[in-house]
């Protein structure tokens, strides 16, 4: 009888390696909201370790020391971040505030690729399951590098873009961000949403 324990353990380990501990899902359950609340209210958990999984460098697009990034903000991370900023706020308060309420799925891009970047020069597509996802709202602006306040303002080196989607438009499959620059550069970032909440 005890000889079967290694086999059962191996099967469970294989299952754990195939199925992630969590995945992007919506709507948020009461349990997920509580998880986000407790994550947000623990002082050490909302630092770089937690949010690093939601920020990704975009390969091939950079200018000197400036790198391009994509940041994701899921409904789960929004609950965690908002919970971390509130005083006298309980898990029950978070459930009452967020259960069944609309929260967006945000993608924020900071794309650096050339000096004197033109406005509205980038073409960006967000794709999931071979279909373009159309955002519910979209904002873009030129990206200026940080500079000394006494120096002349530097020229723009790229663009920032903020996309908002209804969370039910997104699922836990791979989400791809495809970028074309006006000077012919191309980049693609594939994000496995099974590893995010």
C-alpha positions in Angstrom: 0.0 0.0 0.0 2.7 2.5 1.0 4.6 1.8 -2.3 1.9 3.7 -4.2 2.6 7.0 -2.4 5.6 7.9 -4.7 3.4 7.3 -7.7 0.6 9.4 -6.3 3.1 12.1 -5.3 4.5 12.1 -8.8 1.0 12.4 -10.4 0.2 15.3 -8.1 3.5 17.0 -8.8 2.9 16.6 -12.6 -0.6 18.1 -12.2 0.7 21.0 -10.2 3.3 21.7 -12.9 0.7 21.7 -15.7 -2.1 23.6 -13.9 -1.1 27.0 -12.5 -1.8 28.0 -8.9 -4.0 30.8 -10.2 -5.0 32.4 -13.5 -6.6 35.6 -14.7 -10.3 35.2 -14.2 -13.3 37.5 -14.1 -15.6 38.3 -12.4 -13.7 38.3 -9.1 -15.2 35.9 -6.5 -15.6 36.9 -2.9 -12.6 34.6 -2.2 -10.4 36.4 -4.8 -11.4 39.8 -3.4 -10.3 38.7 0.1 -7.1 37.3 -1.3 -6.4 40.6 -3.0 -7.3 42.5 0.1 -4.9 40.5 2.3 -2.1 40.7 -0.3 -2.6 44.5 -0.4 -2.7 45.1 3.3 0.5 43.1 4.0 3.2 45.7 4.1 5.9 43.7 2.3 3.8 42.0 -0.4 2.9 44.8 -2.7 6.5 45.7 -3.4 8.6 44.7 -6.4 8.0 41.0 -5.9 4.3 41.1 -6.5 4.0 43.8 -9.2 7.1 42.5 -11.1 4.9 39.8 -12.6 2.7 42.5 -14.1 5.5 44.5 -15.7 7.4 43.2 -18.8 10.2 44.6 -20.9 9.3 44.8 -24.5 12.2 43.2 -26.5 13.9 45.0 -29.3 12.6 48.5 -28.5 15.0 50.7 -26.6 17.0 53.9 -26.9 20.3 54.1 -25.0 19.5 53.3 -21.4 15.7 53.7 -21.9 13.8 50.5 -22.3 10.2 49.9 -23.3 7.7 48.3 -20.9 4.2 46.9 -20.8 2.3 47.0 -17.4 -0.8 45.1 -16.8 -3.4 46.0 -14.3 -6.0 43.3 -13.7 -9.1 43.7 -11.5 -7.3 41.6 -8.9 -4.3 43.9 -8.8 -6.6 46.9 -8.6 -8.3 45.6 -5.5 -4.9 44.8 -3.9 -3.5 48.2 -4.7 -6.6 50.1 -3.6 -6.8 48.1 -0.4 -3.1 48.9 0.4 -3.9 52.6 0.3 -7.0 52.7 2.6 -7.1 53.2 6.4 -9.6 51.4 8.6 -10.6 49.1 5.7 -11.5 45.5 6.2 -11.8 42.4 4.0 -15.6 42.8 4.4 -15.3 46.4 3.2 -13.4 45.2 0.1 -16.0 42.5 -0.7 -18.8 45.0 -0.3 -17.0 47.6 -2.5 -15.9 45.3 -5.3 -18.1 42.2 -5.5 -20.1 42.4 -8.8 -18.7 45.8 -9.6 -17.1 46.7 -12.9 -13.3 46.9 -13.0 -11.3 47.4 -16.1 -8.3 45.4 -17.5 -5.6 48.0 -18.2 -2.5 47.8 -20.4 0.0 50.6 -20.1 2.8 50.9 -22.6 5.9 53.0 -22.4 7.7 52.7 -25.7 11.1 54.2 -26.4 12.5 53.8 -29.9 13.9 57.0 -31.4 14.9 60.7 -30.8 12.3 63.2 -31.9 9.6 60.5 -32.0 6.5 61.8 -34.0 3.1 62.0 -32.3 0.8 59.1 -33.0 3.6 57.3 -34.9 3.2 53.9 -33.4 0.9 51.2 -34.6 -0.1 48.8 -31.8 -2.3 45.7 -31.9 -3.5 43.7 -28.9 -4.3 40.2 -29.9 -5.8 37.2 -28.2 -6.7 33.9 -29.9 -5.8 35.4 -33.3 -8.3 38.2 -32.9 -7.6 41.9 -32.4 -9.1 43.2 -29.2 -10.6 46.7 -29.4 -10.2 48.8 -26.3 -13.1 50.5 -24.6 -10.9 53.5 -24.0 -7.5 54.5 -25.3 -5.1 57.4 -24.6 -1.7 58.2 -26.0 1.0 60.9 -25.5 4.6 61.6 -26.4 7.1 60.2 -24.0 9.8 62.6 -22.7 12.8 61.3 -20.7 13.4 62.7 -17.3 15.6 65.7 -17.2 17.1 68.4 -14.9 14.5 71.0 -14.3 17.0 73.7 -15.2 17.9 72.2 -18.5 16.1 72.6 -21.8 13.4 70.0 -22.2 14.6 67.0 -24.2 13.0 65.8 -27.4 10.4 63.0 -27.2 11.9 59.5 -27.5 8.6 57.5 -27.9 5.1 57.3 -26.7 3.0 56.2 -23.7 -0.3 54.4 -24.3 -3.1 53.4 -22.0 -5.6 50.8 -23.1 -8.7 49.9 -21.1 -10.8 46.8 -21.8 -13.9 45.4 -20.2 -12.5 42.5 -18.2 -14.8 39.9 -19.8 -13.2 40.6 -23.2 -10.0 39.1 -21.8 -9.4 35.4 -20.8 -6.5 33.5 -19.4 -4.9 32.6 -22.7 -1.8 34.2 -24.2 -2.2 37.9 -24.9 0.1 39.4 -27.6 1.1 43.0 -28.0 2.4 43.8 -31.6 4.2 47.1 -32.2 5.3 48.7 -35.4 7.3 51.9 -35.3 7.3 54.5 -38.1 11.0 53.8 -38.7 10.3 50.1 -39.5 11.1 48.5 -36.1 8.8 45.7 -35.0 8.4 44.1 -31.6 6.1 41.5 -30.1 5.4 40.7 -26.4 3.5 37.5 -25.6 2.0 37.4 -22.1 0.8 34.2 -20.5 -2.2 35.3 -18.4 -2.4 31.9 -16.7 0.4 33.1 -14.5 -1.4 36.3 -13.3 -4.4 36.9 -11.2 
